[in-house]
Amino acid sequence: MIAILEVHVEDSSGNVILDEMKQTEANGFIDLWLPRDDIFNVTITQDGKEKSSEISTFEEDKTCITIMQLG
C-alpha cells in the first residue's frame, strides 16, 4: 500500500539533514540515503502516528532498517 509520510532526520550535531514528505513504494518501504559515519535521529509521521529511532551509518551497521513501523 502506497502512503505519504513526513520524514525528519537530524545528525548527531542536531543539523537537519532531511525534512520532507516521502512516498512509500508499493511494499510500504521508503528509500532513505544518509551520510556515512554518523548517528541520526529519524522521525516518521503519518496521520497522527509517529515513530522515532536512532540510526547509525558506520561501516559495520545494517543498511536495511525495518524496525520503524507506524502500524
N, CA, C and O atoms as a Maestro MAE file, in Angstrom:
{
 s_m_m2io_version
 :::
 2.0.0
}

f_m_ct {
 s_m_title
 :::
 protein
 m_atom[284] {
  # First column is atom index #
  i_m_mmod_type
  r_m_x_coord
  r_m_y_coord
  r_m_z_coord
  i_m_residue_number
  s_m_chain_name
  s_m_pdb_residue_name
  s_m_pdb_atom_name
  i_m_atomic_number
  :::
  1 25 0.840 -1.182 0.000 1 A "MET " " N  " 7
  2 3 0.000 0.000 0.000 1 A "MET " " CA " 6
  3 2 0.887 1.248 0.000 1 A "MET " " C  " 6
  4 15 1.769 1.379 0.848 1 A "MET " " O  " 8
  5 25 0.666 2.136 -0.914 2 A "ILE " " N  " 7
  6 3 1.445 3.359 -1.021 2 A "ILE " " CA " 6
  7 2 0.894 4.388 -0.037 2 A "ILE " " C  " 6
  8 15 -0.319 4.559 0.087 2 A "ILE " " O  " 8
  9 25 1.806 5.073 0.662 3 A "ALA " " N  " 7
  10 3 1.416 6.086 1.649 3 A "ALA " " CA " 6
  11 2 2.367 7.269 1.546 3 A "ALA " " C  " 6
  12 15 3.477 7.141 1.029 3 A "ALA " " O  " 8
  13 25 1.929 8.411 2.036 4 A "ILE " " N  " 7
  14 3 2.766 9.604 2.117 4 A "ILE " " CA " 6
  15 2 3.161 9.785 3.580 4 A "ILE " " C  " 6
  16 15 2.303 9.838 4.460 4 A "ILE " " O  " 8
  17 25 4.463 9.879 3.831 5 A "LEU " " N  " 7
  18 3 4.996 10.001 5.179 5 A "LEU " " CA " 6
  19 2 5.766 11.306 5.325 5 A "LEU " " C  " 6
  20 15 6.406 11.761 4.377 5 A "LEU " " O  " 8
  21 25 5.707 11.907 6.506 6 A "GLU " " N  " 7
  22 3 6.562 13.037 6.823 6 A "GLU " " CA " 6
  23 2 7.829 12.464 7.452 6 A "GLU " " C  " 6
  24 15 7.753 11.735 8.440 6 A "GLU " " O  " 8
  25 25 8.991 12.787 6.887 7 A "VAL " " N  " 7
  26 3 10.253 12.234 7.351 7 A "VAL " " CA " 6
  27 2 11.161 13.375 7.797 7 A "VAL " " C  " 6
  28 15 11.421 14.310 7.040 7 A "VAL " " O  " 8
  29 25 11.640 13.284 9.039 8 A "HIS " " N  " 7
  30 3 12.531 14.299 9.614 8 A "HIS " " CA " 6
  31 2 13.780 13.586 10.125 8 A "HIS " " C  " 6
  32 15 13.691 12.630 10.896 8 A "HIS " " O  " 8
  33 25 14.957 14.067 9.681 9 A "VAL " " N  " 7
  34 3 16.222 13.444 10.062 9 A "VAL " " CA " 6
  35 2 17.188 14.518 10.542 9 A "VAL " " C  " 6
  36 15 17.393 15.533 9.876 9 A "VAL " " O  " 8
  37 25 17.785 14.276 11.724 10 A "GLU " " N  " 7
  38 3 18.826 15.158 12.262 10 A "GLU " " CA " 6
  39 2 20.084 14.344 12.507 10 A "GLU " " C  " 6
  40 15 20.014 13.189 12.925 10 A "GLU " " O  " 8
  41 25 21.252 14.961 12.241 11 A "ASP " " N  " 7
  42 3 22.509 14.275 12.516 11 A "ASP " " CA " 6
  43 2 22.873 14.418 13.987 11 A "ASP " " C  " 6
  44 15 22.123 15.014 14.760 11 A "ASP " " O  " 8
  45 25 24.025 13.872 14.375 12 A "SER " " N  " 7
  46 3 24.420 13.867 15.781 12 A "SER " " CA " 6
  47 2 24.706 15.258 16.342 12 A "SER " " C  " 6
  48 15 24.777 15.433 17.559 12 A "SER " " O  " 8
  49 25 24.869 16.249 15.462 13 A "SER " " N  " 7
  50 3 25.083 17.636 15.898 13 A "SER " " CA " 6
  51 2 23.787 18.434 15.947 13 A "SER " " C  " 6
  52 15 23.796 19.611 16.307 13 A "SER " " O  " 8
  53 25 22.674 17.803 15.587 14 A "GLY " " N  " 7
  54 3 21.380 18.477 15.586 14 A "GLY " " CA " 6
  55 2 21.046 19.182 14.289 14 A "GLY " " C  " 6
  56 15 20.031 19.875 14.208 14 A "GLY " " O  " 8
  57 25 21.880 19.021 13.269 15 A "ASN " " N  " 7
  58 3 21.605 19.619 11.961 15 A "ASN " " CA " 6
  59 2 20.520 18.828 11.245 15 A "ASN " " C  " 6
  60 15 20.548 17.597 11.231 15 A "ASN " " O  " 8
  61 25 19.572 19.531 10.653 16 A "VAL " " N  " 7
  62 3 18.506 18.873 9.903 16 A "VAL " " CA " 6
  63 2 19.069 18.418 8.557 16 A "VAL " " C  " 6
  64 15 19.525 19.231 7.753 16 A "VAL " " O  " 8
  65 25 19.028 17.125 8.331 17 A "ILE " " N  " 7
  66 3 19.517 16.521 7.095 17 A "ILE " " CA " 6
  67 2 18.380 16.392 6.083 17 A "ILE " " C  " 6
  68 15 18.585 16.543 4.879 17 A "ILE " " O  " 8
  69 25 17.181 16.111 6.589 18 A "LEU " " N  " 7
  70 3 16.026 15.909 5.726 18 A "LEU " " CA " 6
  71 2 14.772 16.275 6.494 18 A "LEU " " C  " 6
  72 15 14.630 15.913 7.662 18 A "LEU " " O  " 8
  73 25 13.866 16.986 5.853 19 A "ASP " " N  " 7
  74 3 12.564 17.317 6.434 19 A "ASP " " CA " 6
  75 2 11.600 17.480 5.271 19 A "ASP " " C  " 6
  76 15 11.396 18.584 4.765 19 A "ASP " " O  " 8
  77 25 11.012 16.368 4.857 20 A "GLU " " N  " 7
  78 3 10.142 16.413 3.682 20 A "GLU " " CA " 6
  79 2 9.136 15.264 3.698 20 A "GLU " " C  " 6
  80 15 9.239 14.327 4.489 20 A "GLU " " O  " 8
  81 25 8.180 15.368 2.813 21 A "MET " " N  " 7
  82 3 7.205 14.308 2.615 21 A "MET " " CA " 6
  83 2 7.796 13.316 1.624 21 A "MET " " C  " 6
  84 15 8.370 13.704 0.606 21 A "MET " " O  " 8
  85 25 7.649 12.020 1.934 22 A "LYS " " N  " 7
  86 3 8.152 10.978 1.044 22 A "LYS " " CA " 6
  87 2 7.040 9.963 0.799 22 A "LYS " " C  " 6
  88 15 6.261 9.648 1.699 22 A "LYS " " O  " 8
  89 25 6.979 9.465 -0.412 23 A "GLN " " N  " 7
  90 3 6.004 8.438 -0.772 23 A "GLN " " CA " 6
  91 2 6.648 7.067 -0.638 23 A "GLN " " C  " 6
  92 15 7.779 6.857 -1.077 23 A "GLN " " O  " 8
  93 25 5.921 6.135 -0.029 24 A "THR " " N  " 7
  94 3 6.437 4.775 0.085 24 A "THR " " CA " 6
  95 2 6.354 4.079 -1.266 24 A "THR " " C  " 6
  96 15 5.615 4.488 -2.162 24 A "THR " " O  " 8
  97 25 7.127 3.026 -1.377 25 A "GLU " " N  " 7
  98 3 6.997 2.126 -2.520 25 A "GLU " " CA " 6
  99 2 5.746 1.281 -2.283 25 A "GLU " " C  " 6
  100 15 5.140 1.372 -1.215 25 A "GLU " " O  " 8
  101 25 5.357 0.478 -3.240 26 A "ALA " " N  " 7
  102 3 4.159 -0.364 -3.111 26 A "ALA " " CA " 6
  103 2 4.267 -1.333 -1.931 26 A "ALA " " C  " 6
  104 15 3.251 -1.755 -1.378 26 A "ALA " " O  " 8
  105 25 5.516 -1.689 -1.543 27 A "ASN " " N  " 7
  106 3 5.721 -2.627 -0.434 27 A "ASN " " CA " 6
  107 2 5.730 -1.934 0.928 27 A "ASN " " C  " 6
  108 15 5.912 -2.597 1.949 27 A "ASN " " O  " 8
  109 25 5.535 -0.595 0.964 28 A "GLY " " N  " 7
  110 3 5.474 0.149 2.217 28 A "GLY " " CA " 6
  111 2 6.793 0.712 2.691 28 A "GLY " " C  " 6
  112 15 6.829 1.403 3.709 28 A "GLY " " O  " 8
  113 25 7.885 0.439 1.984 29 A "PHE " " N  " 7
  114 3 9.202 0.933 2.366 29 A "PHE " " CA " 6
  115 2 9.509 2.260 1.680 29 A "PHE " " C  " 6
  116 15 8.919 2.592 0.652 29 A "PHE " " O  " 8
  117 25 10.447 3.021 2.268 30 A "ILE " " N  " 7
  118 3 10.970 4.222 1.617 30 A "ILE " " CA " 6
  119 2 12.486 4.065 1.477 30 A "ILE " " C  " 6
  120 15 13.132 3.386 2.274 30 A "ILE " " O  " 8
  121 25 13.032 4.705 0.451 31 A "ASP " " N  " 7
  122 3 14.480 4.781 0.310 31 A "ASP " " CA " 6
  123 2 14.950 6.015 1.049 31 A "ASP " " C  " 6
  124 15 14.449 7.117 0.824 31 A "ASP " " O  " 8
  125 25 15.909 5.825 1.927 32 A "LEU " " N  " 7
  126 3 16.442 6.938 2.715 32 A "LEU " " CA " 6
  127 2 17.957 6.800 2.740 32 A "LEU " " C  " 6
  128 15 18.496 5.904 3.389 32 A "LEU " " O  " 8
  129 25 18.638 7.689 2.034 33 A "TRP " " N  " 7
  130 3 20.097 7.652 1.959 33 A "TRP " " CA " 6
  131 2 20.660 8.668 2.931 33 A "TRP " " C  " 6
  132 15 20.318 9.849 2.869 33 A "TRP " " O  " 8
  133 25 21.525 8.215 3.833 34 A "LEU " " N  " 7
  134 3 22.121 9.073 4.859 34 A "LEU " " CA " 6
  135 2 23.637 9.076 4.722 34 A "LEU " " C  " 6
  136 15 24.215 8.079 4.289 34 A "LEU " " O  " 8
  137 25 24.293 10.178 5.083 35 A "PRO " " N  " 7
  138 3 25.755 10.232 5.023 35 A "PRO " " CA " 6
  139 2 26.391 9.167 5.920 35 A "PRO " " C  " 6
  140 15 25.826 8.781 6.943 35 A "PRO " " O  " 8
  141 25 27.565 8.705 5.519 36 A "ARG " " N  " 7
  142 3 28.289 7.680 6.275 36 A "ARG " " CA " 6
  143 2 28.860 8.237 7.573 36 A "ARG " " C  " 6
  144 15 29.064 9.442 7.724 36 A "ARG " " O  " 8
  145 25 29.110 7.322 8.502 37 A "ASP " " N  " 7
  146 3 29.859 7.585 9.728 37 A "ASP " " CA " 6
  147 2 29.249 8.645 10.644 37 A "ASP " " C  " 6
  148 15 29.932 9.567 11.092 37 A "ASP " " O  " 8
  149 25 27.959 8.497 10.912 38 A "ASP " " N  " 7
  150 3 27.292 9.403 11.846 38 A "ASP " " CA " 6
  151 2 26.111 8.665 12.470 38 A "ASP " " C  " 6
  152 15 25.770 7.552 12.069 38 A "ASP " " O  " 8
  153 25 25.502 9.303 13.449 39 A "ILE " " N  " 7
  154 3 24.305 8.781 14.112 39 A "ILE " " CA " 6
  155 2 23.186 9.778 13.855 39 A "ILE " " C  " 6
  156 15 23.374 10.982 14.029 39 A "ILE " " O  " 8
  157 25 22.035 9.288 13.447 40 A "PHE " " N  " 7
  158 3 20.920 10.142 13.051 40 A "PHE " " CA " 6
  159 2 19.675 9.827 13.873 40 A "PHE " " C  " 6
  160 15 19.418 8.672 14.211 40 A "PHE " " O  " 8
  161 25 18.914 10.856 14.189 41 A "ASN " " N  " 7
  162 3 17.613 10.695 14.810 41 A "ASN " " CA " 6
  163 2 16.587 10.831 13.684 41 A "ASN " " C  " 6
  164 15 16.450 11.897 13.083 41 A "ASN " " O  " 8
  165 25 15.876 9.752 13.410 42 A "VAL " " N  " 7
  166 3 14.912 9.714 12.317 42 A "VAL " " CA " 6
  167 2 13.508 9.638 12.910 42 A "VAL " " C  " 6
  168 15 13.224 8.783 13.749 42 A "VAL " " O  " 8
  169 25 12.633 10.540 12.467 43 A "THR " " N  " 7
  170 3 11.240 10.539 12.903 43 A "THR " " CA " 6
  171 2 10.346 10.461 11.680 43 A "THR " " C  " 6
  172 15 10.480 11.253 10.746 43 A "THR " " O  " 8
  173 25 9.430 9.497 11.694 44 A "ILE " " N  " 7
  174 3 8.468 9.318 10.612 44 A "ILE " " CA " 6
  175 2 7.072 9.529 11.189 44 A "ILE " " C  " 6
  176 15 6.726 8.961 12.224 44 A "ILE " " O  " 8
  177 25 6.272 10.355 10.506 45 A "THR " " N  " 7
  178 3 4.933 10.698 10.979 45 A "THR " " CA " 6
  179 2 3.923 10.503 9.847 45 A "THR " " C  " 6
  180 15 4.198 10.809 8.687 45 A "THR " " O  " 8
  181 25 2.743 9.983 10.218 46 A "GLN " " N  " 7
  182 3 1.634 9.876 9.271 46 A "GLN " " CA " 6
  183 2 0.331 9.802 10.051 46 A "GLN " " C  " 6
  184 15 0.190 8.976 10.953 46 A "GLN " " O  " 8
  185 25 -0.611 10.655 9.710 47 A "ASP " " N  " 7
  186 3 -1.960 10.622 10.291 47 A "ASP " " CA " 6
  187 2 -1.959 10.538 11.819 47 A "ASP " " C  " 6
  188 15 -2.710 9.751 12.397 47 A "ASP " " O  " 8
  189 25 -1.127 11.338 12.468 48 A "GLY " " N  " 7
  190 3 -1.083 11.375 13.921 48 A "GLY " " CA " 6
  191 2 -0.247 10.282 14.571 48 A "GLY " " C  " 6
  192 15 -0.042 10.308 15.784 48 A "GLY " " O  " 8
  193 25 0.235 9.328 13.794 49 A "LYS " " N  " 7
  194 3 1.112 8.285 14.320 49 A "LYS " " CA " 6
  195 2 2.552 8.708 14.088 49 A "LYS " " C  " 6
  196 15 2.877 9.296 13.057 49 A "LYS " " O  " 8
  197 25 3.423 8.402 15.065 50 A "GLU " " N  " 7
  198 3 4.818 8.814 14.955 50 A "GLU " " CA " 6
  199 2 5.737 7.720 15.478 50 A "GLU " " C  " 6
  200 15 5.436 7.057 16.470 50 A "GLU " " O  " 8
  201 25 6.847 7.546 14.803 51 A "LYS " " N  " 7
  202 3 7.866 6.591 15.224 51 A "LYS " " CA " 6
  203 2 9.228 7.261 15.069 51 A "LYS " " C  " 6
  204 15 9.537 7.813 14.013 51 A "LYS " " O  " 8
  205 25 10.045 7.212 16.126 52 A "SER " " N  " 7
  206 3 11.396 7.763 16.090 52 A "SER " " CA " 6
  207 2 12.392 6.658 16.393 52 A "SER " " C  " 6
  208 15 12.113 5.737 17.160 52 A "SER " " O  " 8
  209 25 13.551 6.769 15.779 53 A "SER " " N  " 7
  210 3 14.597 5.784 16.002 53 A "SER " " CA " 6
  211 2 15.952 6.415 15.731 53 A "SER " " C  " 6
  212 15 16.080 7.333 14.921 53 A "SER " " O  " 8
  213 25 16.953 5.908 16.421 54 A "GLU " " N  " 7
  214 3 18.324 6.335 16.183 54 A "GLU " " CA " 6
  215 2 18.941 5.345 15.196 54 A "GLU " " C  " 6
  216 15 18.916 4.134 15.415 54 A "GLU " " O  " 8
  217 25 19.492 5.876 14.116 55 A "ILE " " N  " 7
  218 3 20.094 5.047 13.082 55 A "ILE " " CA " 6
  219 2 21.528 5.510 12.870 55 A "ILE " " C  " 6
  220 15 21.784 6.703 12.706 55 A "ILE " " O  " 8
  221 25 22.458 4.567 12.872 56 A "SER " " N  " 7
  222 3 23.852 4.917 12.621 56 A "SER " " CA " 6
  223 2 24.301 4.360 11.277 56 A "SER " " C  " 6
  224 15 23.754 3.376 10.779 56 A "SER " " O  " 8
  225 25 25.307 5.011 10.703 57 A "THR " " N  " 7
  226 3 25.762 4.649 9.358 57 A "THR " " CA " 6
  227 2 27.261 4.360 9.316 57 A "THR " " C  " 6
  228 15 27.945 4.735 8.365 57 A "THR " " O  " 8
  229 25 27.760 3.696 10.346 58 A "PHE " " N  " 7
  230 3 29.163 3.315 10.369 58 A "PHE " " CA " 6
  231 2 29.347 2.021 9.576 58 A "PHE " " C  " 6
  232 15 28.368 1.352 9.245 58 A "PHE " " O  " 8
  233 25 30.571 1.676 9.278 59 A "GLU " " N  " 7
  234 3 30.881 0.570 8.377 59 A "GLU " " CA " 6
  235 2 30.199 -0.744 8.752 59 A "GLU " " C  " 6
  236 15 29.762 -1.476 7.864 59 A "GLU " " O  " 8
  237 25 30.099 -1.054 10.008 60 A "GLU " " N  " 7
  238 3 29.524 -2.332 10.444 60 A "GLU " " CA " 6
  239 2 28.002 -2.297 10.619 60 A "GLU " " C  " 6
  240 15 27.406 -3.322 10.948 60 A "GLU " " O  " 8
  241 25 27.365 -1.149 10.408 61 A "ASP " " N  " 7
  242 3 25.925 -1.011 10.623 61 A "ASP " " CA " 6
  243 2 25.116 -1.622 9.482 61 A "ASP " " C  " 6
  244 15 25.594 -1.734 8.353 61 A "ASP " " O  " 8
  245 25 23.892 -2.010 9.795 62 A "LYS " " N  " 7
  246 3 22.984 -2.541 8.800 62 A "LYS " " CA " 6
  247 2 22.590 -1.440 7.812 62 A "LYS " " C  " 6
  248 15 22.543 -0.262 8.168 62 A "LYS " " O  " 8
  249 25 22.312 -1.829 6.588 63 A "THR " " N  " 7
  250 3 21.915 -0.853 5.569 63 A "THR " " CA " 6
  251 2 20.427 -0.921 5.246 63 A "THR " " C  " 6
  252 15 19.917 -0.099 4.484 63 A "THR " " O  " 8
  253 25 19.736 -1.888 5.818 64 A "CYS " " N  " 7
  254 3 18.292 -2.001 5.634 64 A "CYS " " CA " 6
  255 2 17.644 -2.032 7.011 64 A "CYS " " C  " 6
  256 15 17.827 -2.982 7.772 64 A "CYS " " O  " 8
  257 25 16.892 -0.995 7.323 65 A "ILE " " N  " 7
  258 3 16.253 -0.865 8.637 65 A "ILE " " CA " 6
  259 2 14.760 -1.148 8.460 65 A "ILE " " C  " 6
  260 15 14.092 -0.501 7.652 65 A "ILE " " O  " 8
  261 25 14.246 -2.106 9.210 66 A "THR " " N  " 7
  262 3 12.832 -2.473 9.069 66 A "THR " " CA " 6
  263 2 12.067 -2.374 10.385 66 A "THR " " C  " 6
  264 15 10.971 -2.921 10.501 66 A "THR " " O  " 8
  265 25 12.631 -1.683 11.381 67 A "ILE " " N  " 7
  266 3 12.011 -1.641 12.713 67 A "ILE " " CA " 6
  267 2 11.118 -0.436 12.931 67 A "ILE " " C  " 6
  268 15 10.505 -0.319 13.992 67 A "ILE " " O  " 8
  269 25 11.024 0.458 11.967 68 A "MET " " N  " 7
  270 3 10.261 1.691 12.173 68 A "MET " " CA " 6
  271 2 8.854 1.563 11.566 68 A "MET " " C  " 6
  272 15 8.554 2.191 10.551 68 A "MET " " O  " 8
  273 25 8.021 0.772 12.176 69 A "GLN " " N  " 7
  274 3 6.664 0.557 11.697 69 A "GLN " " CA " 6
  275 2 5.712 1.482 12.437 69 A "GLN " " C  " 6
  276 15 5.759 1.569 13.664 69 A "GLN " " O  " 8
  277 25 4.844 2.177 11.698 70 A "LEU " " N  " 7
  278 3 3.855 3.068 12.307 70 A "LEU " " CA " 6
  279 2 2.628 2.316 12.809 70 A "LEU " " C  " 6
  280 15 1.979 2.750 13.761 70 A "LEU " " O  " 8
  281 25 2.315 1.218 12.188 71 A "GLY " " N  " 7
  282 3 1.086 0.498 12.464 71 A "GLY " " CA " 6
  283 2 1.127 -0.267 13.706 71 A "GLY " " C  " 6
  284 15 0.148 -0.924 14.058 71 A "GLY " " O  " 8
  :::
 }
 m_bond[283] {
  # First column is bond index #
  i_m_from
  i_m_to
  i_m_order
  :::
  1 1 2 1
  2 2 3 1
  3 3 4 2
  4 3 5 1
  5 5 6 1
  6 6 7 1
  7 7 8 2
  8 7 9 1
  9 9 10 1
  10 10 11 1
  11 11 12 2
  12 11 13 1
  13 13 14 1
  14 14 15 1
  15 15 16 2
  16 15 17 1
  17 17 18 1
  18 18 19 1
  19 19 20 2
  20 19 21 1
  21 21 22 1
  22 22 23 1
  23 23 24 2
  24 23 25 1
  25 25 26 1
  26 26 27 1
  27 27 28 2
  28 27 29 1
  29 29 30 1
  30 30 31 1
  31 31 32 2
  32 31 33 1
  33 33 34 1
  34 34 35 1
  35 35 36 2
  36 35 37 1
  37 37 38 1
  38 38 39 1
  39 39 40 2
  40 39 41 1
  41 41 42 1
  42 42 43 1
  43 43 44 2
  44 43 45 1
  45 45 46 1
  46 46 47 1
  47 47 48 2
  48 47 49 1
  49 49 50 1
  50 50 51 1
  51 51 52 2
  52 51 53 1
  53 53 54 1
  54 54 55 1
  55 55 56 2
  56 55 57 1
  57 57 58 1
  58 58 59 1
  59 59 60 2
  60 59 61 1
  61 61 62 1
  62 62 63 1
  63 63 64 2
  64 63 65 1
  65 65 66 1
  66 66 67 1
  67 67 68 2
  68 67 69 1
  69 69 70 1
  70 70 71 1
  71 71 72 2
  72 71 73 1
  73 73 74 1
  74 74 75 1
  75 75 76 2
  76 75 77 1
  77 77 78 1
  78 78 79 1
  79 79 80 2
  80 79 81 1
  81 81 82 1
  82 82 83 1
  83 83 84 2
  84 83 85 1
  85 85 86 1
  86 86 87 1
  87 87 88 2
  88 87 89 1
  89 89 90 1
  90 90 91 1
  91 91 92 2
  92 91 93 1
  93 93 94 1
  94 94 95 1
  95 95 96 2
  96 95 97 1
  97 97 98 1
  98 98 99 1
  99 99 100 2
  100 99 101 1
  101 101 102 1
  102 102 103 1
  103 103 104 2
  104 103 105 1
  105 105 106 1
  106 106 107 1
  107 107 108 2
  108 107 109 1
  109 109 110 1
  110 110 111 1
  111 111 112 2
  112 111 113 1
  113 113 114 1
  114 114 115 1
  115 115 116 2
  116 115 117 1
  117 117 118 1
  118 118 119 1
  119 119 120 2
  120 119 121 1
  121 121 122 1
  122 122 123 1
  123 123 124 2
  124 123 125 1
  125 125 126 1
  126 126 127 1
  127 127 128 2
  128 127 129 1
  129 129 130 1
  130 130 131 1
  131 131 132 2
  132 131 133 1
  133 133 134 1
  134 134 135 1
  135 135 136 2
  136 135 137 1
  137 137 138 1
  138 138 139 1
  139 139 140 2
  140 139 141 1
  141 141 142 1
  142 142 143 1
  143 143 144 2
  144 143 145 1
  145 145 146 1
  146 146 147 1
  147 147 148 2
  148 147 149 1
  149 149 150 1
  150 150 151 1
  151 151 152 2
  152 151 153 1
  153 153 154 1
  154 154 155 1
  155 155 156 2
  156 155 157 1
  157 157 158 1
  158 158 159 1
  159 159 160 2
  160 159 161 1
  161 161 162 1
  162 162 163 1
  163 163 164 2
  164 163 165 1
  165 165 166 1
  166 166 167 1
  167 167 168 2
  168 167 169 1
  169 169 170 1
  170 170 171 1
  171 171 172 2
  172 171 173 1
  173 173 174 1
  174 174 175 1
  175 175 176 2
  176 175 177 1
  177 177 178 1
  178 178 179 1
  179 179 180 2
  180 179 181 1
  181 181 182 1
  182 182 183 1
  183 183 184 2
  184 183 185 1
  185 185 186 1
  186 186 187 1
  187 187 188 2
  188 187 189 1
  189 189 190 1
  190 190 191 1
  191 191 192 2
  192 191 193 1
  193 193 194 1
  194 194 195 1
  195 195 196 2
  196 195 197 1
  197 197 198 1
  198 198 199 1
  199 199 200 2
  200 199 201 1
  201 201 202 1
  202 202 203 1
  203 203 204 2
  204 203 205 1
  205 205 206 1
  206 206 207 1
  207 207 208 2
  208 207 209 1
  209 209 210 1
  210 210 211 1
  211 211 212 2
  212 211 213 1
  213 213 214 1
  214 214 215 1
  215 215 216 2
  216 215 217 1
  217 217 218 1
  218 218 219 1
  219 219 220 2
  220 219 221 1
  221 221 222 1
  222 222 223 1
  223 223 224 2
  224 223 225 1
  225 225 226 1
  226 226 227 1
  227 227 228 2
  228 227 229 1
  229 229 230 1
  230 230 231 1
  231 231 232 2
  232 231 233 1
  233 233 234 1
  234 234 235 1
  235 235 236 2
  236 235 237 1
  237 237 238 1
  238 238 239 1
  239 239 240 2
  240 239 241 1
  241 241 242 1
  242 242 243 1
  243 243 244 2
  244 243 245 1
  245 245 246 1
  246 246 247 1
  247 247 248 2
  248 247 249 1
  249 249 250 1
  250 250 251 1
  251 251 252 2
  252 251 253 1
  253 253 254 1
  254 254 255 1
  255 255 256 2
  256 255 257 1
  257 257 258 1
  258 258 259 1
  259 259 260 2
  260 259 261 1
  261 261 262 1
  262 262 263 1
  263 263 264 2
  264 263 265 1
  265 265 266 1
  266 266 267 1
  267 267 268 2
  268 267 269 1
  269 269 270 1
  270 270 271 1
  271 271 272 2
  272 271 273 1
  273 273 274 1
  274 274 275 1
  275 275 276 2
  276 275 277 1
  277 277 278 1
  278 278 279 1
  279 279 280 2
  280 279 281 1
  281 281 282 1
  282 282 283 1
  283 283 284 2
  :::
 }
}
